[in-house]
Amino acid sequence: MKNLIGNITADKLAFRGFAISLLLTFFTFLYIAINYVNLPPLIPLFNQLPWGNNRLTPTVGIFIPIAIFIVIFILNVLFTSIVYSKNPLIARLVAAVTLILAMMNFLFIIRTVIKII
């Protein structure tokens, strides 16, 4: 396992992509924690569903996007650590995609909380 993580830390571009993704996830969590007391009991999180109660989730549901992203982040880090020795370009692309997902997650949470408050 130590060797697998060492592959990622050896490539500065991939490591920075994952580090910034983790930092953005922390800021997303911090933003939710600060505004959690101001959120209503039900929030519209699933905006792609038809209008009605299906769109709503309890306030704790605001952490669903973060939980999903953390699972994706862990899978991407494991995939990158395995693939890096064979193809560093794919590892860097996965790190870039992870960073883009982290930014989209951050913007989604900010947009959702601002619309509610």
N, C-alpha and C positions, 0 to 999 in steps of 0.2 A: 504494500500500500504506500509505503514511504517513497518508493521508486516512481509510482504512478503520479503522485502529487509533485514530485521533483521535476517531472517532465513539464508540467504546467508552469512552475516557477522559473524554469530555465528560459522559457519564451516570454519575454517582457510584454509583448503585445497581447498575448492571450491572458497573461496574469493580470494585466491592467484592466482588460475588459471584464474579467470575472470580479476583480476587486471593486471596480466602479459599480458593477451590477449589484454586488452585495451592499455597497454603501447606499445606493439608491433605494434598495429594499429596506434598509434601516431607516432612511429618511421617510419613506412611505409609512412604515410602522409608527414612527414618531409623530408624523402628521395626524394619523388616525388617533393615536393616544391623546394628543393635545385636544382634538376636537370631539372626542368620543362623548363627553358629557353634554354637548350641544346637539347631538344627533337625536332625531325622533325615534320612537320605539320600532317603527317599520320604515325601511328605506327602499327606494326603487333601484335595485342593483341589476336586475335582468331586463334591460331596456329593449332587447330584441323580441321579447315575448309580447303577445297581444295585451292590450290595455286591460287592467284588472288586478286581482289579488296575486296572480302568478308572477307579476313583476316584483312584488315586495318580498323582503326578507327581514328577519329581526335584525336589530342593530349589530349584533355579534357577526352577522353575515358579511359585514364590511371587510372582515379579515379573510374571506374566501379567496379573493384574487392574490393576496400575499401568500397564502398557504399553497395555492396551485403553482405560483411562481417559484417558491422554494423547492417544491418537488422537481419542477423542470430544471431549476438551477443545479440541483444535486445530480440529476441524470446527465445534464450537459457536461458537468465537471468530470464525472466518471467516464463518459464517452470520449471527451477530449483527452483525458489522461491515457486512455487505451489507444486512441487513434494517432496521437501525436508522434510516436516513434516511426509510424509508417508514412504519414502525410501531415506535415505541420500546417499546410494551408487550410485543410479541413478543420483542424483544431482552432485556427484563428478565426475562421468563418463562424464556427459554433460560438466562440466567445463574443464575436460581434453581434450575432443574432440574440444571444443572451442579454447583451447590453441594450439592444433595441427593445426587447421584451420588458426589461426592467424600466426603461423610460416610458414605455406605453402604459405599464402598470401604474407607475407614479402619476402620470397625467390622468389616467382613468379615475384613480382615487381622488385626486384633487378636484377634477370636474364634478364627480359625484357628490363630494362633501360640500363644495361651493354651491351647487344647485339646491341642496337640501337646506343649508343654513341661510 
